[in-house]
Amino acid sequence: MTTRLPNDRKANLIGSLWMVAAMAVFASEDAFIKAASVMLPVGQILVIFGMGGALIFAGLARLNAQPLFVKDVVSRPMRFRILFEIVGRLFYVLAIAVIPLSAATVILQATPLVVVAGAALVFGEKVGWRRWTAIIIGLIGVIIIIRPGTDSFSMLSVLAVIGMIGFAGRDLASRAAPATLSTWLLGLYGFIAVVIAGVAYSIWQGQAYVRPSVEISLYLLLSVLAGVGAYSCLMKAMRTGDVSAVTPFRYTRLLFGIAFGVALFGEELSIPMLAGSGLIVISGLFILWRGKAIEAPPPHDAALLK
């Protein structure tokens, strides 16, 4: 046993570094999308981003000799997964387009709290009073950030909350998705859902697409590559170290999101946002520590977590 510990520590260290890299690249993806949203309609961004990711994952599936469609793709859990993916992606991209990137990133970190609560309510998984208390404290952190009832409150912040709930629903649906679906197929249909979200919003908005400049096209290309790169880093993290060791480093995305917001978009940090962020992170880490009853998502599910 003692001879394995150094190797275990090394694997956990490497896995943690992969997780930090994944969160940094995910935050970069958000920054590229926010930069593109200055010139392009959100619906157009979603369509281009979704098509780019879908093409890459379709290519990866074919390289691994996997069919692009199997009957389990239309199973009930997958239908719910795609629906929640549409909601999560649409409202989160709307949020990062109109509110500070740092605020949207912080609110997104409450997703694991909602997943744990949903697992208890939907799947009947056991969640003790300590974790319920942590969930409530974390959600109070979200309320502190959006500050309803004050002069600083903006209904636009609710977009990030809806996006976060959509991602939580997607992750819950992933737990029930057929195990026969590979990583590449889940990625493919996750990005197809993004295209559907973009088309639906474009029709509802009625705004004509515009020809992107070279600079904006570069942002979109980088956002797609960042999304796929982050996906790969996250898979590597979940498969290298122990889940309990690498998962806490998921919260480093909050640091990267805040840093990009301040450095690239001139955003300012407020005391309520810092306080709310602290409550969300502390609650999430406590649930990870206590949450043996709620298992971490398997690699093919965790790879699409935003």
SERO-4910 file (N, C-alpha, C, O; in steps of 0.05 Angstrom, whole numbers):
BEGIN
 pado doro    nc1    nc2    nc3   cac1   cac2   cac3    cc1    cc2    cc3    oc1    oc2    oc3
  Met    A     17    -24      0      0      0      0     17     25      0     12     44    -14
  Thr    A     38     25     16     55     48     18     70     54     -8     77     76    -15
  Thr    A     76     32    -23     90     36    -48     73     49    -69     84     59    -89
  Arg    A     46     48    -66     28     60    -86     22     89    -81     14    103   -100
  Leu    A     26     98    -57     19    125    -50     32    146    -67     19    165    -77
  Pro    A     59    144    -72     72    164    -89     59    165   -117     56    187   -128
  Asn    A     53    142   -128     41    142   -155     13    154   -154      5    169   -172
  Asp    A     -2    148   -132    -29    159   -129    -27    190   -127    -43    204   -139
  Arg    A     -8    199   -112     -5    228   -109      3    241   -135     -7    263   -142
  Lys    A     20    228   -150     28    239   -176      5    240   -195      1    259   -210
  Ala    A    -12    218   -196    -35    217   -213    -55    239   -206    -66    252   -223
  Asn    A    -59    243   -180    -77    264   -171    -67    292   -178    -82    310   -185
  Leu    A    -41    296   -175    -29    321   -182    -32    327   -212    -40    349   -220
  Ile    A    -26    307   -229    -29    311   -257    -59    315   -265    -65    332   -281
  Gly    A    -77    299   -252   -105    303   -258   -115    330   -250   -131    342   -264
  Ser    A   -105    340   -227   -113    367   -218   -103    389   -238   -118    408   -243
  Leu    A    -79    385   -248    -69    404   -268    -86    403   -294    -91    424   -306
  Trp    A    -94    380   -302   -112    378   -325   -138    392   -320   -150    405   -337
  Met    A   -149    389   -295   -174    402   -288   -171    433   -289   -188    447   -299
  Val    A   -149    443   -278   -144    472   -278   -142    481   -307   -153    502   -314
  Ala    A   -128    466   -324   -126    473   -352   -153    474   -365   -159    492   -381
  Ala    A   -170    454   -359   -197    453   -371   -213    478   -363   -227    490   -380
  Met    A   -211    486   -338   -227    509   -329   -216    535   -341   -232    553   -347
  Ala    A   -190    536   -345   -179    560   -357   -188    562   -386   -195    584   -395
  Val    A   -189    540   -400   -197    540   -428   -227    545   -431   -236    559   -449
  Phe    A   -243    534   -412   -272    540   -412   -277    570   -408   -294    581   -422
  Ala    A   -262    582   -390   -265    610   -386   -257    626   -410   -269    647   -417
  Ser    A   -236    616   -424   -228    629   -449   -250    628   -470   -255    647   -485
  Glu    A   -263    604   -472   -286    601   -490   -307    622   -485   -317    635   -503
  Asp    A   -314    626   -459   -334    647   -452   -324    674   -461   -340    690   -470
  Ala    A   -299    680   -457   -289    707   -464   -290    711   -494   -297    733   -503
  Phe    A   -283    691   -510   -285    694   -539   -314    698   -548   -320    714   -566
  Ile    A   -332    683   -536   -361    687   -543   -371    714   -535   -385    727   -551
  Lys    A   -363    724   -512   -371    751   -504   -360    772   -523   -374    791   -530
  Ala    A   -335    768   -532   -323    787   -550   -338    787   -577   -342    808   -589
  Ala    A   -346    763   -586   -360    761   -612   -388    772   -610   -399    782   -630
  Ser    A   -400    772   -586   -428    781   -583   -430    811   -586   -452    822   -589
  Val    A   -408    825   -586   -408    854   -591   -418    861   -619   -431    881   -624
  Met    A   -411    843   -638   -417    848   -666   -439    830   -678   -453    837   -696
  Leu    A   -441    805   -667   -459    785   -679   -483    780   -661   -481    781   -636
  Pro    A   -506    774   -673   -530    765   -657   -524    739   -642   -509    723   -652
  Val    A   -536    737   -619   -531    713   -602   -539    688   -617   -525    667   -616
  Gly    A   -561    688   -631   -570    665   -646   -549    656   -667   -544    632   -669
  Gln    A   -537    674   -681   -517    668   -701   -492    656   -687   -480    637   -698
  Ile    A   -484    667   -664   -461    657   -650   -466    627   -642   -449    610   -645
  Leu    A   -490    622   -632   -496    595   -623   -496    575   -647   -486    553   -644
  Val    A   -507    584   -669   -507    566   -693   -479    560   -702   -473    537   -708
  Ile    A   -462    580   -705   -435    576   -714   -419    559   -694   -405    541   -702
  Phe    A   -421    566   -669   -407    552   -648   -416    522   -647   -399    504   -646
  Gly    A   -442    518   -648   -453    491   -647   -445    474   -671   -438    451   -669
  Met    A   -445    486   -695   -438    472   -719   -408    464   -719   -401    442   -726
  Gly    A   -392    483   -709   -363    477   -708   -357    454   -689   -342    435   -696
  Gly    A   -369    455   -665   -365    433   -646   -376    407   -656   -363    386   -652
  Ala    A   -400    407   -668   -412    383   -678   -395    370   -699   -392    345   -700
  Leu    A   -384    386   -717   -368    375   -739   -343    361   -727   -335    340   -736
  Ile    A   -331    374   -707   -307    362   -695   -313    336   -682   -299    316   -685
  Phe    A   -335    335   -666   -342    310   -652   -352    289   -671   -347    265   -666
  Ala    A   -365    297   -693   -372    277   -713   -348    264   -725   -346    240   -730
  Gly    A   -328    281   -731   -303    271   -742   -289    252   -723   -278    231   -731
  Leu    A   -288    259   -697   -276    242   -677   -290    216   -674   -278    195   -671
  Ala    A   -317    216   -676   -333    192   -674   -326    173   -698   -322    149   -694
  Arg    A   -324    185   -722   -318    168   -745   -289    158   -744   -284    135   -752
  Leu    A   -271    174   -733   -243    164   -731   -242    140   -711   -224    124   -714
  Asn    A   -260    139   -693   -261    117   -674   -281     95   -683   -289     78   -667
  Ala    A   -288     96   -709   -305     76   -721   -332     74   -707   -343     52   -705
  Gln    A   -343     96   -698   -369     96   -685   -390    108   -703   -385    127   -717
  Pro    A   -414     96   -704   -436    108   -720   -445    134   -708   -442    139   -684
  Leu    A   -455    152   -725   -463    178   -715   -491    178   -704   -500    197   -691
  Phe    A   -506    156   -708   -532    153   -697   -537    125   -688   -532    106   -702
  Val    A   -547    122   -663   -556     97   -652   -583    102   -639   -590    125   -633
  Lys    A   -598     81   -635   -626     85   -626   -627     98   -598   -647    111   -591
  Asp    A   -606     94   -582   -606    106   -555   -605    136   -556   -610    149   -535
  Val    A   -598    148   -578   -597    177   -581   -624    189   -576   -626    212   -566
  Val    A   -646    175   -583   -673    185   -580   -687    174   -556   -711    175   -554
  Ser    A   -671    163   -537   -683    153   -513   -694    176   -496   -686    199   -500
  Arg    A   -711    170   -478   -723    192   -461   -703    208   -446   -704    233   -447
  Pro    A   -683    196   -433   -663    212   -419   -648    231   -438   -642    254   -431
  Met    A   -642    221   -462   -628    238   -481   -645    261   -491   -635    283   -496
  Arg    A   -671    256   -494   -689    278   -502   -689    300   -481   -688    324   -488
  Phe    A   -690    292   -456   -689    312   -434   -662    325   -434   -660    350   -429
  Arg    A   -641    310   -439   -614    321   -438   -611    343   -459   -600    364   -454
  Ile    A   -621    337   -483   -619    357   -505   -636    382   -499   -627    404   -504
  Leu    A   -660    377   -487   -677    400   -480   -663    418   -460   -662    443   -463
  Phe    A   -651    406   -439   -638    423   -419   -612    435   -430   -605    457   -422
  Glu    A   -599    421   -448   -575    432   -461   -583    458   -476   -568    478   -475
  Ile    A   -605    457   -490   -614    480   -505   -619    504   -486   -611    526   -492
  Val    A   -634    498   -464   -640    519   -445   -614    530   -433   -610    555   -431
  Gly    A   -597    512   -424   -572    521   -410   -554    538   -429   -545    559   -421
  Arg    A   -549    527   -453   -532    541   -471   -543    568   -480   -529    588   -480
  Leu    A   -569    568   -487   -581    593   -496   -580    615   -475   -571    637   -481
  Phe    A   -589    609   -451   -591    630   -431   -563    637   -420   -559    660   -412
  Tyr    A   -545    618   -419   -518    626   -410   -504    644   -429   -490    663   -421
  Val    A   -506    638   -455   -494    655   -475   -507    682   -475   -493    703   -478
  Leu    A   -533    683   -472   -547    709   -470   -536    724   -446   -532    749   -447
  Ala    A   -531    710   -424   -521    723   -400   -494    735   -404   -489    758   -397
  Ile    A   -475    719   -415   -448    730   -418   -447    752   -439   -427    767   -440
  Ala    A   -467    753   -456   -468    775   -476   -477    801   -464   -469    822   -473
  Val    A   -493    801   -442   -505    825   -432   -498    832   -404   -503    855   -395
  Ile    A   -487    814   -388   -479    820   -361   -449    815   -359   -437    802   -376
  Pro    A   -436    825   -338   -407    820   -335   -400    790   -335   -414    774   -324
  Leu    A   -379    784   -349   -370    756   -351   -364    745   -324   -370    721   -318
  Ser    A   -353    761   -306   -346    751   -280   -371    743   -264   -371    722   -251
  Ala    A   -393    759   -267   -418    752   -252   -430    727   -263   -439    710   -248
  Ala    A   -431    724   -290   -442    700   -302   -427    675   -294   -438    654   -288
  Thr    A   -400    677   -293   -383    655   -286   -388    646   -257   -389    622   -251
  Val    A   -390    666   -240   -395    659   -211   -421    645   -208   -423    625   -193
  Ile    A   -442    655   -220   -469    643   -217   -468    614   -228   -481    597   -216
  Leu    A   -453    610   -249   -452    583   -261   -440    563   -241   -446    539   -243
  Gln    A   -424    572   -223   -411    554   -204   -431    542   -184   -424    523   -169
  Ala    A   -455    551   -184   -476    540   -166   -488    515   -179   -505    502   -166
  Thr    A   -481    508   -203   -493    485   -217   -490    459   -200   -510    445   -198
  Pro    A   -467    452   -189   -465    428   -174   -484    427   -150   -494    405   -143
  Leu    A   -490    450   -138   -509    451   -116   -536    443   -125   -550    427   -111
  Val    A   -545    453   -148   -571    446   -159   -572    417   -167   -593    404   -165
  Val    A   -550    407   -178   -549    379   -186   -553    360   -161   -568    341   -163
  Val    A   -540    367   -139   -543    350   -115   -572    351   -105   -583    331    -98
  Ala    A   -584    376   -105   -611    378    -96   -630    363   -115   -649    349   -107
  Gly    A   -625    365   -141   -641    351   -161   -639    321   -159   -658    307   -163
  Ala    A   -615    311   -153   -610    283   -151   -627    272   -127   -637    249   -128
  Ala    A   -629    288   -106   -645    279    -83   -675    279    -90   -689    261    -82
  Leu    A   -684    300   -104   -712    303   -110   -721    285   -132   -743    274   -132
  Val    A   -704    281   -153   -712    266   -177   -705    237   -174   -722    220   -181
  Phe    A   -681    231   -165   -672    203   -164   -674    191   -136   -669    167   -132
  Gly    A   -683    207   -116   -686    196    -90   -660    190    -75   -660    175    -56
  Glu    A   -638    203    -84   -613    198    -71   -612    212    -44   -624    233    -40
  Lys    A   -599    199    -25   -599    209      2   -581    233      5   -557    233     -1
  Val    A   -592    255     15   -577    279     21   -584    288     49   -607    294     55
  Gly    A   -564    288     67   -569    294     95   -573    324     99   -570    340     81
  Trp    A   -580    330    124   -586    358    131   -562    376    127   -565    399    121
  Arg    A   -538    366    131   -514    382    128   -511    392     99   -505    415     94
  Arg    A   -515    373     81   -513    381     52   -536    398     43   -532    416     27
  Trp    A   -560    393     54   -582    411     48   -576    439     58   -582    459     44
  Thr    A   -564    441     81   -557    467     92   -536    481     74   -538    505     68
  Ala    A   -517    465     64   -496    476     46   -509    485     20   -501    506      9
  Ile    A   -528    470     10   -542    478    -15   -556    505    -11   -554    522    -28
  Ile    A   -570    507     11   -585    532     16   -566    556     19   -571    577      9
  Ile    A   -543    551     33   -524    573     36   -512    581      9   -509    604      3
  Gly    A   -506    561     -8   -496    567    -35   -516    583    -51   -508    601    -66
  Leu    A   -541    575    -50   -562    590    -65   -566    618    -54   -572    637    -68
  Ile    A   -562    621    -27   -562    648    -16   -540    665    -28   -543    689    -32
  Gly    A   -517    652    -33   -495    665    -46   -503    676    -74   -495    698    -81
  Val    A   -519    660    -89   -529    669   -115   -546    694   -111   -544    713   -126
  Ile    A   -564    693    -91   -582    715    -86   -566    740    -79   -573    762    -87
  Ile    A   -545    737    -63   -528    760    -56   -516    772    -81   -513    797    -82
  Ile    A   -508    756   -100   -495    766   -124   -515    782   -141   -508    803   -151
  Ile    A   -539    771   -145   -558    785   -163   -574    807   -149   -585    825   -161
  Arg    A   -574    806   -122   -585    827   -105   -614    836   -113   -617    859   -120
  Pro    A   -633    818   -113   -661    826   -120   -671    846    -99   -665    844    -75
  Gly    A   -688    865   -108   -700    884    -90   -682    908    -84   -690    926    -69
  Thr    A   -658    910    -96   -640    932    -92   -638    948   -118   -646    938   -140
  Asp    A   -626    972   -117   -622    988   -141   -602    975   -160   -603    980   -184
  Ser    A   -585    957   -149   -565    944   -166   -576    920   -181   -562    908   -198
  Phe    A   -601    912   -174   -612    888   -186   -618    892   -216   -629    913   -223
  Ser    A   -611    872   -232   -618    873   -260   -631    846   -268   -621    825   -261
  Met    A   -654    848   -281   -667    824   -290   -650    807   -309   -654    783   -312
  Leu    A   -630    820   -321   -612    806   -339   -596    785   -324   -587    765   -336
  Ser    A   -591    789   -298   -576    769   -283   -592    743   -281   -580    722   -277
  Val    A   -618    744   -284   -634    720   -283   -628    702   -306   -631    677   -304
  Leu    A   -618    713   -328   -610    697   -351   -589    676   -343   -591    653   -351
  Ala    A   -569    685   -327   -548    667   -318   -559    646   -299   -551    623   -300
  Val    A   -579    653   -283   -591    634   -265   -606    613   -280   -604    589   -274
  Ile    A   -621    621   -301   -636    602   -317   -616    584   -332   -621    559   -334
  Gly    A   -594    595   -342   -574    579   -356   -562    559   -337   -558    536   -345
  Met    A   -557    567   -312   -545    549   -292   -565    526   -287   -556    503   -284
  Ile    A   -590    532   -284   -611    511   -279   -612    492   -303   -616    468   -300
  Gly    A   -610    503   -327   -610    486   -351   -587    467   -351   -590    443   -358
  Phe    A   -563    476   -344   -540    459   -343   -543    438   -322   -535    415   -325
  Ala    A   -554    445   -299   -559    426   -278   -578    404   -287   -574    380   -282
  Gly    A   -600    412   -301   -618    392   -312   -605    374   -332   -611    350   -332
  Arg    A   -588    385   -348   -573    369   -368   -555    348   -354   -554    325   -362
  Asp    A   -542    356   -332   -524    338   -318   -540    316   -304   -532    293   -303
  Leu    A   -564    323   -294   -581    303   -282   -591    283   -303   -592    259   -298
  Ala    A   -598    293   -326   -607    275   -348   -584    258   -357   -589    235   -366
  Ser    A   -560    268   -355   -536    252   -363   -533    227   -346   -524    206   -355
  Arg    A   -541    230   -321   -539    207   -302   -557    184   -311   -551    160   -305
  Ala    A   -579    190   -325   -597    170   -334   -593    162   -363   -606    144   -373
  Ala    A   -574    175   -377   -569    170   -405   -558    142   -409   -543    133   -392
  Pro    A   -565    128   -430   -555    101   -435   -524    100   -435   -511    117   -447
  Ala    A   -513     81   -422   -484     78   -421   -471     71   -448   -447     73   -451
  Thr    A   -488     62   -466   -478     55   -493   -470     79   -509   -455     76   -529
  Leu    A   -478    102   -501   -471    127   -516   -442    135   -508   -436    139   -485
  Ser    A   -426    138   -529   -398    144   -524   -394    174   -518   -412    190   -521
  Thr    A   -370    180   -509   -362    208   -504   -366    225   -529   -376    247   -527
  Trp    A   -358    214   -552   -360    230   -577   -389    235   -585   -395    256   -595
  Leu    A   -406    215   -581   -434    219   -589   -448    239   -570   -464    255   -579
  Leu    A   -441    238   -544   -452    257   -526   -443    285   -533   -459    305   -532
  Gly    A   -418    288   -541   -408    314   -550   -421    323   -575   -429    346   -577
  Leu    A   -425    305   -594   -438    311   -620   -466    322   -615   -473    343   -625
  Tyr    A   -482    308   -600   -510    316   -597   -512    339   -577   -532    353   -578
  Gly    A   -493    343   -560   -492    366   -543   -489    392   -560   -502    412   -555
  Phe    A   -471    390   -580   -467    414   -597   -490    417   -618   -496    439   -626
  Ile    A   -502    395   -626   -526    397   -643   -548    412   -628   -563    428   -640
  Ala    A   -550    407   -602   -569    421   -585   -564    451   -585   -582    468   -585
  Val    A   -538    459   -586   -530    487   -587   -540    499   -613   -550    522   -614
  Val    A   -537    484   -636   -547    494   -661   -577    499   -660   -587    519   -670
  Ile    A   -592    480   -649   -621    482   -646   -628    507   -630   -647    521   -637
  Ala    A   -613    511   -608   -618    535   -591   -614    560   -608   -630    579   -606
  Gly    A   -593    561   -624   -587    584   -640   -608    590   -661   -617    612   -665
  Val    A   -617    569   -674   -638    572   -695   -664    581   -682   -677    599   -693
  Ala    A   -672    569   -660   -697    576   -647   -696    605   -638   -716    620   -641
  Tyr    A   -674    614   -626   -672    641   -616   -671    661   -640   -682    683   -638
  Ser    A   -658    653   -661   -657    671   -685   -685    675   -696   -691    698   -704
  Ile    A   -701    654   -698   -728    657   -708   -744    675   -689   -760    692   -699
  Trp    A   -741    671   -663   -757    687   -644   -748    716   -644   -765    734   -643
  Gln    A   -722    720   -646   -711    748   -646   -717    762   -672   -721    786   -672
  Gly    A   -716    748   -694   -721    760   -720   -699    778   -730   -704    796   -746
  Gln    A   -675    775   -719   -653    792   -727   -636    779   -749   -629    755   -747
  Ala    A   -631    794   -770   -616    782   -792   -587    777   -785   -575    791   -769
  Tyr    A   -576    755   -796   -548    749   -791   -531    769   -806   -539    781   -826
  Val    A   -507    773   -795   -489    793   -807   -463    778   -815   -456    757   -803
  Arg    A   -449    789   -833   -424    777   -842   -402    785   -822   -396    808   -818
  Pro    A   -390    765   -808   -370    771   -787   -344    781   -800   -336    772   -821
  Ser    A   -332    799   -786   -305    809   -795   -285    787   -790   -290    766   -777
  Val    A   -261    791   -800   -239    772   -796   -234    768   -766   -230    746   -756
  Glu    A   -234    790   -751   -229    789   -722   -251    773   -708   -244    755   -691
  Ile    A   -276    778   -714   -298    763   -701   -297    734   -709   -303    716   -693
  Ser    A   -291    729   -734   -289    701   -744   -267    686   -728   -271    662   -721
  Leu    A   -246    700   -722   -224    688   -707   -234    682   -678   -227    661   -667
  Tyr    A   -249    700   -667   -260    695   -640   -278    670   -640   -276    654   -622
  Leu    A   -295    667   -660   -312    644   -662   -297    619   -665   -303    598   -653
  Leu    A   -276    619   -682   -260    596   -686   -246    588   -660   -245    564   -653
  Leu    A   -235    608   -646   -221    602   -621   -241    592   -600   -233    575   -584
  Ser    A   -266    602   -600   -285    592   -581   -291    562   -585   -294    547   -566
  Val    A   -294    554   -611   -299    526   -617   -275    509   -608   -279    488   -595
  Leu    A   -251    518   -616   -227    503   -608   -224    501   -578   -215    481   -567
  Ala    A   -231    523   -565   -229    524   -535   -249    504   -523   -242    490   -504
  Gly    A   -273    504   -534   -293    485   -524   -285    456   -526   -287    441   -507
  Val    A   -274    449   -549   -265    422   -554   -240    416   -537   -238    394   -526
  Gly    A   -222    435   -535   -198    432   -519   -204    428   -490   -193    411   -476
  Ala    A   -223    445   -480   -231    443   -452   -244    415   -446   -239    403   -425
  Tyr    A   -260    407   -465   -273    380   -463   -252    359   -460   -254    341   -443
  Ser    A   -231    360   -476   -210    340   -476   -194    341   -450   -188    320   -438
  Cys    A   -188    365   -440   -174    367   -415   -190    357   -392   -179    344   -373
  Leu    A   -216    361   -393   -233    352   -371   -235    322   -370   -234    310   -349
  Met    A   -237    310   -394   -237    280   -395   -211    269   -384   -211    250   -369
  Lys    A   -189    282   -392   -163    273   -382   -161    275   -352   -150    257   -339
  Ala    A   -171    297   -341   -171    301   -312   -186    280   -297   -177    268   -278
  Met    A   -211    274   -307   -228    255   -294   -217    226   -296   -224    209   -279
  Arg    A   -201    221   -316   -190    194   -319   -162    190   -308   -152    168   -308
  Thr    A   -150    212   -299   -122    210   -289   -121    207   -259   -109    188   -249
  Gly    A   -134    225   -245   -133    224   -215   -159    215   -204   -179    210   -218
  Asp    A   -160    213   -177   -185    207   -163   -205    229   -167   -197    253   -165
  Val    A   -230    222   -171   -251    243   -175   -252    262   -151   -254    286   -155
  Ser    A   -250    251   -127   -252    268   -103   -228    287   -101   -230    308    -88
  Ala    A   -205    280   -114   -181    297   -113   -182    319   -134   -172    341   -129
  Val    A   -192    313   -157   -190    332   -179   -215    350   -182   -213    372   -192
  Thr    A   -238    340   -173   -263    355   -177   -263    383   -163   -273    402   -175
  Pro    A   -252    385   -138   -251    412   -126   -238    434   -143   -244    457   -140
  Phe    A   -219    426   -160   -206    446   -177   -223    456   -199   -215    474   -214
  Arg    A   -248    446   -201   -267    457   -220   -273    486   -213   -280    502   -231
  Tyr    A   -271    493   -188   -278    520   -179   -257    541   -187   -261    565   -184
  Thr    A   -234    531   -198   -215    551   -208   -226    566   -233   -215    587   -240
  Arg    A   -247    555   -245   -259    570   -267   -269    597   -258   -269    616   -273
  Leu    A   -278    598   -233   -287    624   -222   -265    644   -222   -269    667   -229
  Leu    A   -241    635   -215   -218    654   -215   -211    663   -243   -206    687   -247
  Phe    A   -211    644   -262   -205    652   -289   -226    670   -301   -220    690   -315
  Gly    A   -251    664   -295   -273    680   -306   -272    709   -295   -275    728   -310
  Ile    A   -266    712   -269   -264    738   -258   -240    753   -269   -241    777   -276
  Ala    A   -217    739   -272   -193    751   -283   -197    761   -311   -189    783   -318
  Phe    A   -210    745   -328   -215    753   -356   -234    777   -356   -231    795   -372
  Gly    A   -255    776   -339   -274    798   -339   -261    824   -331   -267    845   -343
  Val    A   -243    823   -311   -230    848   -302   -209    857   -323   -208    881   -329
  Ala    A   -193    839   -332   -170    846   -350   -179    853   -378   -168    871   -390
  Leu    A   -198    838   -389   -205    841   -417   -229    860   -421   -231    873   -442
  Phe    A   -248    860   -402   -272    875   -407   -276    898   -386   -298    911   -386
  Gly    A   -256    903   -370   -257    926   -352   -278    924   -331   -289    944   -321
  Glu    A   -285    899   -323   -306    896   -302   -295    902   -275   -272    900   -270
  Glu    A   -313    910   -257   -306    916   -230   -318    896   -211   -341    887   -214
  Leu    A   -303    889   -190   -313    870   -170   -326    885   -147   -316    905   -138
  Ser    A   -349    875   -138   -363    887   -116   -361    868    -92   -356    844    -94
  Ile    A   -365    880    -68   -364    864    -44   -386    843    -44   -381    820    -36
  Pro    A   -411    849    -52   -432    828    -53   -424    805    -71   -429    782    -65
  Met    A   -411    811    -94   -404    789   -112   -382    771   -100   -383    747   -102
  Leu    A   -363    784    -87   -342    768    -74   -353    752    -51   -345    729    -47
  Ala    A   -372    763    -36   -384    749    -13   -400    725    -24   -399    703    -13
  Gly    A   -416    730    -44   -432    709    -56   -415    687    -68   -422    663    -65
  Ser    A   -393    695    -80   -375    675    -92   -364    657    -70   -362    633    -73
  Gly    A   -356    670    -48   -345    654    -26   -365    634    -15   -358    611    -10
  Leu    A   -390    642    -12   -411    623     -3   -415    600    -22   -418    577    -13
  Ile    A   -415    606    -48   -419    585    -68   -396    565    -68   -401    541    -68
  Val    A   -372    575    -67   -349    557    -68   -347    540    -42   -342    516    -43
  Ile    A   -350    553    -19   -349    539      6   -370    517      7   -365    495     16
  Ser    A   -395    524     -1   -416    505     -1   -411    481    -19   -415    458    -12
  Gly    A   -400    488    -43   -394    467    -63   -372    448    -53   -375    424    -56
  Leu    A   -352    459    -41   -330    442    -31   -339    425     -7   -330    403     -4
  Phe    A   -357    436      9   -367    421     32   -383    397     22   -381    375     32
  Ile    A   -400    402      1   -416    380    -10   -398    359    -22   -404    335    -19
  Leu    A   -376    367    -35   -358    347    -46   -345    331    -24   -341    306    -27
  Trp    A   -340    343     -2   -327    330     21   -347    310     34   -339    288     42
  Arg    A   -372    319     37   -392    303     50   -407    284     31   -419    264     40
  Gly    A   -405    289      5   -424    277    -13   -416    250    -24   -414    247    -48
  Lys    A   -412    230     -7   -407    203    -17   -432    191    -30   -430    173    -47
  Ala    A   -456    200    -22   -480    189    -32   -486    199    -61   -499    185    -76
  Ile    A   -475    223    -67   -479    233    -94   -453    229   -109   -433    243   -104
  Glu    A   -452    211   -127   -428    205   -141   -422    226   -162   -440    238   -173
  Ala    A   -396    231   -167   -389    250   -188   -397    238   -215   -397    213   -218
  Pro    A   -404    255   -235   -412    245   -261   -389    229   -274   -366    237   -271
  Pro    A   -395    208   -288   -374    193   -302   -361    210   -323   -372    231   -331
  Pro    A   -338    203   -333   -322    219   -352   -338    229   -375   -335    253   -383
  His    A   -355    212   -388   -369    222   -412   -390    242   -406   -398    258   -423
  Asp    A   -400    243   -380   -419    264   -373   -405    289   -364   -412    311   -372
  Ala    A   -384    285   -347   -370    308   -336   -357    325   -358   -353    349   -354
  Ala    A   -351    314   -380   -337    328   -401   -353    351   -412   -341    369   -424
  Leu    A   -379    350   -410   -396    371   -421   -405    391   -400   -420    410   -407
  Leu    A   -396    387   -375   -405    406   -354   -394    433   -360   -370    436   -366
  Lys    A   -412    454   -357   -403    482   -361   -399    494   -333   -391    517   -331
***
